[in-house]
Amino acid sequence: MHYVLADTGVWYAMFDPGDQRWGQTAEKEELLELFNVVIPWPTMYETLRTRMVKNIRAMQRFEDYLKRPNLTFIDDTPYREDALDLTLKFSLRPQMRPIFKALSMIDCLIWLILEDANVNISYLATFNDRDFRDVCSKRRIEMF
């Protein structure tokens, strides 16, 4: 069984007409239809921001989407402290940064989930390929 994790930007582009990438998600949407979708809770916090929740049409579409049987929310508790540490380390100590730039805490959390061999992720749907290229390559996770 294949699992895909979608980055927050994909949710914006699929459901928020005000997003700059609106309408550029056909390939990603197809992937999300075919496989089981793993959703870290923090991506929902980030997606359901003020601008999004004020858009009733987008929220109705997103609510319908979230009712699909192929969605699974993943508990982020095991990754929280490490994500915070990485965010601070990469931001405040550039010399400790790997090849990518400083990452937001949610991106660090996604990075840690992708790195975890106990989590079965086959695909990553994202617009930030550069931020996740190394971990996806290491774990043989295909990016879309």
Phi and psi in radians as a Rosetta constraint file:
Dihedral C 1 N 2 CA 2 C 2 CIRCULARHARMONIC -1.766 0.35
Dihedral N 2 CA 2 C 2 N 3 CIRCULARHARMONIC 2.460 0.35
Dihedral C 2 N 3 CA 3 C 3 CIRCULARHARMONIC -2.139 0.35
Dihedral N 3 CA 3 C 3 N 4 CIRCULARHARMONIC 2.463 0.35
Dihedral C 3 N 4 CA 4 C 4 CIRCULARHARMONIC -2.138 0.35
Dihedral N 4 CA 4 C 4 N 5 CIRCULARHARMONIC 2.388 0.35
Dihedral C 4 N 5 CA 5 C 5 CIRCULARHARMONIC -1.863 0.35
Dihedral N 5 CA 5 C 5 N 6 CIRCULARHARMONIC 2.299 0.35
Dihedral C 5 N 6 CA 6 C 6 CIRCULARHARMONIC -1.898 0.35
Dihedral N 6 CA 6 C 6 N 7 CIRCULARHARMONIC 2.264 0.35
Dihedral C 6 N 7 CA 7 C 7 CIRCULARHARMONIC -1.266 0.35
Dihedral N 7 CA 7 C 7 N 8 CIRCULARHARMONIC 2.737 0.35
Dihedral C 7 N 8 CA 8 C 8 CIRCULARHARMONIC -0.938 0.35
Dihedral N 8 CA 8 C 8 N 9 CIRCULARHARMONIC -0.698 0.35
Dihedral C 8 N 9 CA 9 C 9 CIRCULARHARMONIC -0.999 0.35
Dihedral N 9 CA 9 C 9 N 10 CIRCULARHARMONIC -0.543 0.35
Dihedral C 9 N 10 CA 10 C 10 CIRCULARHARMONIC -1.181 0.35
Dihedral N 10 CA 10 C 10 N 11 CIRCULARHARMONIC -0.730 0.35
Dihedral C 10 N 11 CA 11 C 11 CIRCULARHARMONIC -1.109 0.35
Dihedral N 11 CA 11 C 11 N 12 CIRCULARHARMONIC -0.751 0.35
Dihedral C 11 N 12 CA 12 C 12 CIRCULARHARMONIC -1.009 0.35
Dihedral N 12 CA 12 C 12 N 13 CIRCULARHARMONIC -0.860 0.35
Dihedral C 12 N 13 CA 13 C 13 CIRCULARHARMONIC -1.155 0.35
Dihedral N 13 CA 13 C 13 N 14 CIRCULARHARMONIC -0.503 0.35
Dihedral C 13 N 14 CA 14 C 14 CIRCULARHARMONIC -1.399 0.35
Dihedral N 14 CA 14 C 14 N 15 CIRCULARHARMONIC -0.589 0.35
Dihedral C 14 N 15 CA 15 C 15 CIRCULARHARMONIC -2.104 0.35
Dihedral N 15 CA 15 C 15 N 16 CIRCULARHARMONIC -0.238 0.35
Dihedral C 15 N 16 CA 16 C 16 CIRCULARHARMONIC -1.916 0.35
Dihedral N 16 CA 16 C 16 N 17 CIRCULARHARMONIC 1.786 0.35
Dihedral C 16 N 17 CA 17 C 17 CIRCULARHARMONIC -1.051 0.35
Dihedral N 17 CA 17 C 17 N 18 CIRCULARHARMONIC -0.310 0.35
Dihedral C 17 N 18 CA 18 C 18 CIRCULARHARMONIC -1.432 0.35
Dihedral N 18 CA 18 C 18 N 19 CIRCULARHARMONIC -0.098 0.35
Dihedral C 18 N 19 CA 19 C 19 CIRCULARHARMONIC -1.341 0.35
Dihedral N 19 CA 19 C 19 N 20 CIRCULARHARMONIC 2.489 0.35
Dihedral C 19 N 20 CA 20 C 20 CIRCULARHARMONIC -1.101 0.35
Dihedral N 20 CA 20 C 20 N 21 CIRCULARHARMONIC -0.395 0.35
Dihedral C 20 N 21 CA 21 C 21 CIRCULARHARMONIC -1.765 0.35
Dihedral N 21 CA 21 C 21 N 22 CIRCULARHARMONIC 0.187 0.35
Dihedral C 21 N 22 CA 22 C 22 CIRCULARHARMONIC -0.878 0.35
Dihedral N 22 CA 22 C 22 N 23 CIRCULARHARMONIC 2.271 0.35
Dihedral C 22 N 23 CA 23 C 23 CIRCULARHARMONIC 1.505 0.35
Dihedral N 23 CA 23 C 23 N 24 CIRCULARHARMONIC 0.035 0.35
Dihedral C 23 N 24 CA 24 C 24 CIRCULARHARMONIC -1.852 0.35
Dihedral N 24 CA 24 C 24 N 25 CIRCULARHARMONIC 0.457 0.35
Dihedral C 24 N 25 CA 25 C 25 CIRCULARHARMONIC -2.029 0.35
Dihedral N 25 CA 25 C 25 N 26 CIRCULARHARMONIC 0.219 0.35
Dihedral C 25 N 26 CA 26 C 26 CIRCULARHARMONIC -0.916 0.35
Dihedral N 26 CA 26 C 26 N 27 CIRCULARHARMONIC -0.852 0.35
Dihedral C 26 N 27 CA 27 C 27 CIRCULARHARMONIC -1.125 0.35
Dihedral N 27 CA 27 C 27 N 28 CIRCULARHARMONIC -0.717 0.35
Dihedral C 27 N 28 CA 28 C 28 CIRCULARHARMONIC -1.190 0.35
Dihedral N 28 CA 28 C 28 N 29 CIRCULARHARMONIC -0.701 0.35
Dihedral C 28 N 29 CA 29 C 29 CIRCULARHARMONIC -1.106 0.35
Dihedral N 29 CA 29 C 29 N 30 CIRCULARHARMONIC -0.689 0.35
Dihedral C 29 N 30 CA 30 C 30 CIRCULARHARMONIC -1.081 0.35
Dihedral N 30 CA 30 C 30 N 31 CIRCULARHARMONIC -0.761 0.35
Dihedral C 30 N 31 CA 31 C 31 CIRCULARHARMONIC -1.084 0.35
Dihedral N 31 CA 31 C 31 N 32 CIRCULARHARMONIC -0.742 0.35
Dihedral C 31 N 32 CA 32 C 32 CIRCULARHARMONIC -1.190 0.35
Dihedral N 32 CA 32 C 32 N 33 CIRCULARHARMONIC -0.396 0.35
Dihedral C 32 N 33 CA 33 C 33 CIRCULARHARMONIC -1.365 0.35
Dihedral N 33 CA 33 C 33 N 34 CIRCULARHARMONIC -0.628 0.35
Dihedral C 33 N 34 CA 34 C 34 CIRCULARHARMONIC -1.368 0.35
Dihedral N 34 CA 34 C 34 N 35 CIRCULARHARMONIC -0.535 0.35
Dihedral C 34 N 35 CA 35 C 35 CIRCULARHARMONIC -2.121 0.35
Dihedral N 35 CA 35 C 35 N 36 CIRCULARHARMONIC 3.039 0.35
Dihedral C 35 N 36 CA 36 C 36 CIRCULARHARMONIC -1.338 0.35
Dihedral N 36 CA 36 C 36 N 37 CIRCULARHARMONIC 2.349 0.35
Dihedral C 36 N 37 CA 37 C 37 CIRCULARHARMONIC -1.801 0.35
Dihedral N 37 CA 37 C 37 N 38 CIRCULARHARMONIC 2.203 0.35
Dihedral C 37 N 38 CA 38 C 38 CIRCULARHARMONIC -1.753 0.35
Dihedral N 38 CA 38 C 38 N 39 CIRCULARHARMONIC 2.197 0.35
Dihedral C 38 N 39 CA 39 C 39 CIRCULARHARMONIC -2.111 0.35
Dihedral N 39 CA 39 C 39 N 40 CIRCULARHARMONIC 1.950 0.35
Dihedral C 39 N 40 CA 40 C 40 CIRCULARHARMONIC -1.217 0.35
Dihedral N 40 CA 40 C 40 N 41 CIRCULARHARMONIC 2.364 0.35
Dihedral C 40 N 41 CA 41 C 41 CIRCULARHARMONIC -0.898 0.35
Dihedral N 41 CA 41 C 41 N 42 CIRCULARHARMONIC -0.734 0.35
Dihedral C 41 N 42 CA 42 C 42 CIRCULARHARMONIC -1.040 0.35
Dihedral N 42 CA 42 C 42 N 43 CIRCULARHARMONIC -0.452 0.35
Dihedral C 42 N 43 CA 43 C 43 CIRCULARHARMONIC -1.185 0.35
Dihedral N 43 CA 43 C 43 N 44 CIRCULARHARMONIC -0.509 0.35
Dihedral C 43 N 44 CA 44 C 44 CIRCULARHARMONIC -1.240 0.35
Dihedral N 44 CA 44 C 44 N 45 CIRCULARHARMONIC -0.696 0.35
Dihedral C 44 N 45 CA 45 C 45 CIRCULARHARMONIC -1.054 0.35
Dihedral N 45 CA 45 C 45 N 46 CIRCULARHARMONIC -0.748 0.35
Dihedral C 45 N 46 CA 46 C 46 CIRCULARHARMONIC -1.241 0.35
Dihedral N 46 CA 46 C 46 N 47 CIRCULARHARMONIC -0.666 0.35
Dihedral C 46 N 47 CA 47 C 47 CIRCULARHARMONIC -1.218 0.35
Dihedral N 47 CA 47 C 47 N 48 CIRCULARHARMONIC -0.764 0.35
Dihedral C 47 N 48 CA 48 C 48 CIRCULARHARMONIC -1.499 0.35
Dihedral N 48 CA 48 C 48 N 49 CIRCULARHARMONIC 0.933 0.35
Dihedral C 48 N 49 CA 49 C 49 CIRCULARHARMONIC -1.405 0.35
Dihedral N 49 CA 49 C 49 N 50 CIRCULARHARMONIC 3.053 0.35
Dihedral C 49 N 50 CA 50 C 50 CIRCULARHARMONIC -0.965 0.35
Dihedral N 50 CA 50 C 50 N 51 CIRCULARHARMONIC -0.819 0.35
Dihedral C 50 N 51 CA 51 C 51 CIRCULARHARMONIC -1.068 0.35
Dihedral N 51 CA 51 C 51 N 52 CIRCULARHARMONIC -0.704 0.35
Dihedral C 51 N 52 CA 52 C 52 CIRCULARHARMONIC -1.199 0.35
Dihedral N 52 CA 52 C 52 N 53 CIRCULARHARMONIC -0.795 0.35
Dihedral C 52 N 53 CA 53 C 53 CIRCULARHARMONIC -1.221 0.35
Dihedral N 53 CA 53 C 53 N 54 CIRCULARHARMONIC -0.312 0.35
Dihedral C 53 N 54 CA 54 C 54 CIRCULARHARMONIC -1.401 0.35
Dihedral N 54 CA 54 C 54 N 55 CIRCULARHARMONIC -0.222 0.35
Dihedral C 54 N 55 CA 55 C 55 CIRCULARHARMONIC -1.660 0.35
Dihedral N 55 CA 55 C 55 N 56 CIRCULARHARMONIC 1.677 0.35
Dihedral C 55 N 56 CA 56 C 56 CIRCULARHARMONIC -1.044 0.35
Dihedral N 56 CA 56 C 56 N 57 CIRCULARHARMONIC -0.748 0.35
Dihedral C 56 N 57 CA 57 C 57 CIRCULARHARMONIC -1.080 0.35
Dihedral N 57 CA 57 C 57 N 58 CIRCULARHARMONIC -0.786 0.35
Dihedral C 57 N 58 CA 58 C 58 CIRCULARHARMONIC -1.105 0.35
Dihedral N 58 CA 58 C 58 N 59 CIRCULARHARMONIC -0.720 0.35
Dihedral C 58 N 59 CA 59 C 59 CIRCULARHARMONIC -1.165 0.35
Dihedral N 59 CA 59 C 59 N 60 CIRCULARHARMONIC -0.663 0.35
Dihedral C 59 N 60 CA 60 C 60 CIRCULARHARMONIC -1.117 0.35
Dihedral N 60 CA 60 C 60 N 61 CIRCULARHARMONIC -0.770 0.35
Dihedral C 60 N 61 CA 61 C 61 CIRCULARHARMONIC -1.117 0.35
Dihedral N 61 CA 61 C 61 N 62 CIRCULARHARMONIC -0.726 0.35
Dihedral C 61 N 62 CA 62 C 62 CIRCULARHARMONIC -1.183 0.35
Dihedral N 62 CA 62 C 62 N 63 CIRCULARHARMONIC -0.711 0.35
Dihedral C 62 N 63 CA 63 C 63 CIRCULARHARMONIC -1.050 0.35
Dihedral N 63 CA 63 C 63 N 64 CIRCULARHARMONIC -0.794 0.35
Dihedral C 63 N 64 CA 64 C 64 CIRCULARHARMONIC -1.039 0.35
Dihedral N 64 CA 64 C 64 N 65 CIRCULARHARMONIC -0.733 0.35
Dihedral C 64 N 65 CA 65 C 65 CIRCULARHARMONIC -1.086 0.35
Dihedral N 65 CA 65 C 65 N 66 CIRCULARHARMONIC -0.739 0.35
Dihedral C 65 N 66 CA 66 C 66 CIRCULARHARMONIC -1.194 0.35
Dihedral N 66 CA 66 C 66 N 67 CIRCULARHARMONIC -0.206 0.35
Dihedral C 66 N 67 CA 67 C 67 CIRCULARHARMONIC -1.515 0.35
Dihedral N 67 CA 67 C 67 N 68 CIRCULARHARMONIC -0.044 0.35
Dihedral C 67 N 68 CA 68 C 68 CIRCULARHARMONIC -1.164 0.35
Dihedral N 68 CA 68 C 68 N 69 CIRCULARHARMONIC 2.552 0.35
Dihedral C 68 N 69 CA 69 C 69 CIRCULARHARMONIC -1.293 0.35
Dihedral N 69 CA 69 C 69 N 70 CIRCULARHARMONIC -0.221 0.35
Dihedral C 69 N 70 CA 70 C 70 CIRCULARHARMONIC -1.610 0.35
Dihedral N 70 CA 70 C 70 N 71 CIRCULARHARMONIC 0.284 0.35
Dihedral C 70 N 71 CA 71 C 71 CIRCULARHARMONIC -1.840 0.35
Dihedral N 71 CA 71 C 71 N 72 CIRCULARHARMONIC 2.410 0.35
Dihedral C 71 N 72 CA 72 C 72 CIRCULARHARMONIC -2.353 0.35
Dihedral N 72 CA 72 C 72 N 73 CIRCULARHARMONIC 2.240 0.35
Dihedral C 72 N 73 CA 73 C 73 CIRCULARHARMONIC -1.551 0.35
Dihedral N 73 CA 73 C 73 N 74 CIRCULARHARMONIC 2.326 0.35
Dihedral C 73 N 74 CA 74 C 74 CIRCULARHARMONIC -1.786 0.35
Dihedral N 74 CA 74 C 74 N 75 CIRCULARHARMONIC 2.386 0.35
Dihedral C 74 N 75 CA 75 C 75 CIRCULARHARMONIC -1.262 0.35
Dihedral N 75 CA 75 C 75 N 76 CIRCULARHARMONIC 2.155 0.35
Dihedral C 75 N 76 CA 76 C 76 CIRCULARHARMONIC -1.613 0.35
Dihedral N 76 CA 76 C 76 N 77 CIRCULARHARMONIC -0.022 0.35
Dihedral C 76 N 77 CA 77 C 77 CIRCULARHARMONIC -0.894 0.35
Dihedral N 77 CA 77 C 77 N 78 CIRCULARHARMONIC -0.790 0.35
Dihedral C 77 N 78 CA 78 C 78 CIRCULARHARMONIC -1.113 0.35
Dihedral N 78 CA 78 C 78 N 79 CIRCULARHARMONIC -0.270 0.35
Dihedral C 78 N 79 CA 79 C 79 CIRCULARHARMONIC -1.886 0.35
Dihedral N 79 CA 79 C 79 N 80 CIRCULARHARMONIC -0.216 0.35
Dihedral C 79 N 80 CA 80 C 80 CIRCULARHARMONIC -1.003 0.35
Dihedral N 80 CA 80 C 80 N 81 CIRCULARHARMONIC -0.945 0.35
Dihedral C 80 N 81 CA 81 C 81 CIRCULARHARMONIC -1.128 0.35
Dihedral N 81 CA 81 C 81 N 82 CIRCULARHARMONIC -0.727 0.35
Dihedral C 81 N 82 CA 82 C 82 CIRCULARHARMONIC -1.141 0.35
Dihedral N 82 CA 82 C 82 N 83 CIRCULARHARMONIC -0.651 0.35
Dihedral C 82 N 83 CA 83 C 83 CIRCULARHARMONIC -1.114 0.35
Dihedral N 83 CA 83 C 83 N 84 CIRCULARHARMONIC -0.726 0.35
Dihedral C 83 N 84 CA 84 C 84 CIRCULARHARMONIC -1.097 0.35
Dihedral N 84 CA 84 C 84 N 85 CIRCULARHARMONIC -0.811 0.35
Dihedral C 84 N 85 CA 85 C 85 CIRCULARHARMONIC -1.047 0.35
Dihedral N 85 CA 85 C 85 N 86 CIRCULARHARMONIC -0.784 0.35
Dihedral C 85 N 86 CA 86 C 86 CIRCULARHARMONIC -1.113 0.35
Dihedral N 86 CA 86 C 86 N 87 CIRCULARHARMONIC -0.731 0.35
Dihedral C 86 N 87 CA 87 C 87 CIRCULARHARMONIC -1.041 0.35
Dihedral N 87 CA 87 C 87 N 88 CIRCULARHARMONIC -0.816 0.35
Dihedral C 87 N 88 CA 88 C 88 CIRCULARHARMONIC -1.162 0.35
Dihedral N 88 CA 88 C 88 N 89 CIRCULARHARMONIC -0.788 0.35
Dihedral C 88 N 89 CA 89 C 89 CIRCULARHARMONIC -1.076 0.35
Dihedral N 89 CA 89 C 89 N 90 CIRCULARHARMONIC -0.842 0.35
Dihedral C 89 N 90 CA 90 C 90 CIRCULARHARMONIC -1.230 0.35
Dihedral N 90 CA 90 C 90 N 91 CIRCULARHARMONIC -0.496 0.35
Dihedral C 90 N 91 CA 91 C 91 CIRCULARHARMONIC -1.432 0.35
Dihedral N 91 CA 91 C 91 N 92 CIRCULARHARMONIC -0.779 0.35
Dihedral C 91 N 92 CA 92 C 92 CIRCULARHARMONIC -1.586 0.35
Dihedral N 92 CA 92 C 92 N 93 CIRCULARHARMONIC -0.338 0.35
Dihedral C 92 N 93 CA 93 C 93 CIRCULARHARMONIC -2.246 0.35
Dihedral N 93 CA 93 C 93 N 94 CIRCULARHARMONIC 1.310 0.35
Dihedral C 93 N 94 CA 94 C 94 CIRCULARHARMONIC -0.955 0.35
Dihedral N 94 CA 94 C 94 N 95 CIRCULARHARMONIC -0.495 0.35
Dihedral C 94 N 95 CA 95 C 95 CIRCULARHARMONIC -1.172 0.35
Dihedral N 95 CA 95 C 95 N 96 CIRCULARHARMONIC -0.303 0.35
Dihedral C 95 N 96 CA 96 C 96 CIRCULARHARMONIC -1.646 0.35
Dihedral N 96 CA 96 C 96 N 97 CIRCULARHARMONIC -0.082 0.35
Dihedral C 96 N 97 CA 97 C 97 CIRCULARHARMONIC -1.195 0.35
Dihedral N 97 CA 97 C 97 N 98 CIRCULARHARMONIC 2.406 0.35
Dihedral C 97 N 98 CA 98 C 98 CIRCULARHARMONIC -1.252 0.35
Dihedral N 98 CA 98 C 98 N 99 CIRCULARHARMONIC -2.781 0.35
Dihedral C 98 N 99 CA 99 C 99 CIRCULARHARMONIC -1.162 0.35
Dihedral N 99 CA 99 C 99 N 100 CIRCULARHARMONIC -0.354 0.35
Dihedral C 99 N 100 CA 100 C 100 CIRCULARHARMONIC -1.581 0.35
Dihedral N 100 CA 100 C 100 N 101 CIRCULARHARMONIC 2.912 0.35
Dihedral C 100 N 101 CA 101 C 101 CIRCULARHARMONIC -1.264 0.35
Dihedral N 101 CA 101 C 101 N 102 CIRCULARHARMONIC 3.079 0.35
Dihedral C 101 N 102 CA 102 C 102 CIRCULARHARMONIC -1.047 0.35
Dihedral N 102 CA 102 C 102 N 103 CIRCULARHARMONIC 2.403 0.35
Dihedral C 102 N 103 CA 103 C 103 CIRCULARHARMONIC -1.978 0.35
Dihedral N 103 CA 103 C 103 N 104 CIRCULARHARMONIC 2.634 0.35
Dihedral C 103 N 104 CA 104 C 104 CIRCULARHARMONIC -1.147 0.35
Dihedral N 104 CA 104 C 104 N 105 CIRCULARHARMONIC 2.877 0.35
Dihedral C 104 N 105 CA 105 C 105 CIRCULARHARMONIC -1.105 0.35
Dihedral N 105 CA 105 C 105 N 106 CIRCULARHARMONIC -0.674 0.35
Dihedral C 105 N 106 CA 106 C 106 CIRCULARHARMONIC -1.150 0.35
Dihedral N 106 CA 106 C 106 N 107 CIRCULARHARMONIC -0.659 0.35
Dihedral C 106 N 107 CA 107 C 107 CIRCULARHARMONIC -1.179 0.35
Dihedral N 107 CA 107 C 107 N 108 CIRCULARHARMONIC -0.652 0.35
Dihedral C 107 N 108 CA 108 C 108 CIRCULARHARMONIC -1.119 0.35
Dihedral N 108 CA 108 C 108 N 109 CIRCULARHARMONIC -0.694 0.35
Dihedral C 108 N 109 CA 109 C 109 CIRCULARHARMONIC -1.127 0.35
Dihedral N 109 CA 109 C 109 N 110 CIRCULARHARMONIC -0.784 0.35
Dihedral C 109 N 110 CA 110 C 110 CIRCULARHARMONIC -1.078 0.35
Dihedral N 110 CA 110 C 110 N 111 CIRCULARHARMONIC -0.746 0.35
Dihedral C 110 N 111 CA 111 C 111 CIRCULARHARMONIC -0.998 0.35
Dihedral N 111 CA 111 C 111 N 112 CIRCULARHARMONIC -0.766 0.35
Dihedral C 111 N 112 CA 112 C 112 CIRCULARHARMONIC -1.170 0.35
Dihedral N 112 CA 112 C 112 N 113 CIRCULARHARMONIC -0.674 0.35
Dihedral C 112 N 113 CA 113 C 113 CIRCULARHARMONIC -1.115 0.35
Dihedral N 113 CA 113 C 113 N 114 CIRCULARHARMONIC -0.776 0.35
Dihedral C 113 N 114 CA 114 C 114 CIRCULARHARMONIC -1.092 0.35
Dihedral N 114 CA 114 C 114 N 115 CIRCULARHARMONIC -0.609 0.35
Dihedral C 114 N 115 CA 115 C 115 CIRCULARHARMONIC -1.271 0.35
Dihedral N 115 CA 115 C 115 N 116 CIRCULARHARMONIC -0.434 0.35
Dihedral C 115 N 116 CA 116 C 116 CIRCULARHARMONIC -1.241 0.35
Dihedral N 116 CA 116 C 116 N 117 CIRCULARHARMONIC 1.973 0.35
Dihedral C 116 N 117 CA 117 C 117 CIRCULARHARMONIC -1.151 0.35
Dihedral N 117 CA 117 C 117 N 118 CIRCULARHARMONIC -0.298 0.35
Dihedral C 117 N 118 CA 118 C 118 CIRCULARHARMONIC -1.451 0.35
Dihedral N 118 CA 118 C 118 N 119 CIRCULARHARMONIC -0.114 0.35
Dihedral C 118 N 119 CA 119 C 119 CIRCULARHARMONIC -1.880 0.35
Dihedral N 119 CA 119 C 119 N 120 CIRCULARHARMONIC 2.132 0.35
Dihedral C 119 N 120 CA 120 C 120 CIRCULARHARMONIC -1.525 0.35
Dihedral N 120 CA 120 C 120 N 121 CIRCULARHARMONIC 1.631 0.35
Dihedral C 120 N 121 CA 121 C 121 CIRCULARHARMONIC -2.042 0.35
Dihedral N 121 CA 121 C 121 N 122 CIRCULARHARMONIC 2.170 0.35
Dihedral C 121 N 122 CA 122 C 122 CIRCULARHARMONIC -1.732 0.35
Dihedral N 122 CA 122 C 122 N 123 CIRCULARHARMONIC -0.505 0.35
Dihedral C 122 N 123 CA 123 C 123 CIRCULARHARMONIC -2.420 0.35
Dihedral N 123 CA 123 C 123 N 124 CIRCULARHARMONIC 2.620 0.35
Dihedral C 123 N 124 CA 124 C 124 CIRCULARHARMONIC -2.168 0.35
Dihedral N 124 CA 124 C 124 N 125 CIRCULARHARMONIC 2.146 0.35
Dihedral C 124 N 125 CA 125 C 125 CIRCULARHARMONIC -1.699 0.35
Dihedral N 125 CA 125 C 125 N 126 CIRCULARHARMONIC 2.016 0.35
Dihedral C 125 N 126 CA 126 C 126 CIRCULARHARMONIC -2.709 0.35
Dihedral N 126 CA 126 C 126 N 127 CIRCULARHARMONIC 2.809 0.35
Dihedral C 126 N 127 CA 127 C 127 CIRCULARHARMONIC -1.821 0.35
Dihedral N 127 CA 127 C 127 N 128 CIRCULARHARMONIC -0.038 0.35
Dihedral C 127 N 128 CA 128 C 128 CIRCULARHARMONIC -1.925 0.35
Dihedral N 128 CA 128 C 128 N 129 CIRCULARHARMONIC 1.041 0.35
Dihedral C 128 N 129 CA 129 C 129 CIRCULARHARMONIC -0.916 0.35
Dihedral N 129 CA 129 C 129 N 130 CIRCULARHARMONIC -0.746 0.35
Dihedral C 129 N 130 CA 130 C 130 CIRCULARHARMONIC -1.039 0.35
Dihedral N 130 CA 130 C 130 N 131 CIRCULARHARMONIC -0.628 0.35
Dihedral C 130 N 131 CA 131 C 131 CIRCULARHARMONIC -1.216 0.35
Dihedral N 131 CA 131 C 131 N 132 CIRCULARHARMONIC -0.424 0.35
Dihedral C 131 N 132 CA 132 C 132 CIRCULARHARMONIC -2.101 0.35
Dihedral N 132 CA 132 C 132 N 133 CIRCULARHARMONIC 0.023 0.35
Dihedral C 132 N 133 CA 133 C 133 CIRCULARHARMONIC -0.971 0.35
Dihedral N 133 CA 133 C 133 N 134 CIRCULARHARMONIC -0.795 0.35
Dihedral C 133 N 134 CA 134 C 134 CIRCULARHARMONIC -1.155 0.35
Dihedral N 134 CA 134 C 134 N 135 CIRCULARHARMONIC -0.817 0.35
Dihedral C 134 N 135 CA 135 C 135 CIRCULARHARMONIC -1.207 0.35
Dihedral N 135 CA 135 C 135 N 136 CIRCULARHARMONIC -0.640 0.35
Dihedral C 135 N 136 CA 136 C 136 CIRCULARHARMONIC -1.174 0.35
Dihedral N 136 CA 136 C 136 N 137 CIRCULARHARMONIC -0.698 0.35
Dihedral C 136 N 137 CA 137 C 137 CIRCULARHARMONIC -1.104 0.35
Dihedral N 137 CA 137 C 137 N 138 CIRCULARHARMONIC -0.788 0.35
Dihedral C 137 N 138 CA 138 C 138 CIRCULARHARMONIC -1.062 0.35
Dihedral N 138 CA 138 C 138 N 139 CIRCULARHARMONIC -0.715 0.35
Dihedral C 138 N 139 CA 139 C 139 CIRCULARHARMONIC -1.668 0.35
Dihedral N 139 CA 139 C 139 N 140 CIRCULARHARMONIC 0.038 0.35
Dihedral C 139 N 140 CA 140 C 140 CIRCULARHARMONIC 1.028 0.35
Dihedral N 140 CA 140 C 140 N 141 CIRCULARHARMONIC 0.776 0.35
Dihedral C 140 N 141 CA 141 C 141 CIRCULARHARMONIC -1.720 0.35
Dihedral N 141 CA 141 C 141 N 142 CIRCULARHARMONIC 2.191 0.35
Dihedral C 141 N 142 CA 142 C 142 CIRCULARHARMONIC -1.430 0.35
Dihedral N 142 CA 142 C 142 N 143 CIRCULARHARMONIC 2.355 0.35
Dihedral C 142 N 143 CA 143 C 143 CIRCULARHARMONIC -1.784 0.35
Dihedral N 143 CA 143 C 143 N 144 CIRCULARHARMONIC 2.440 0.35
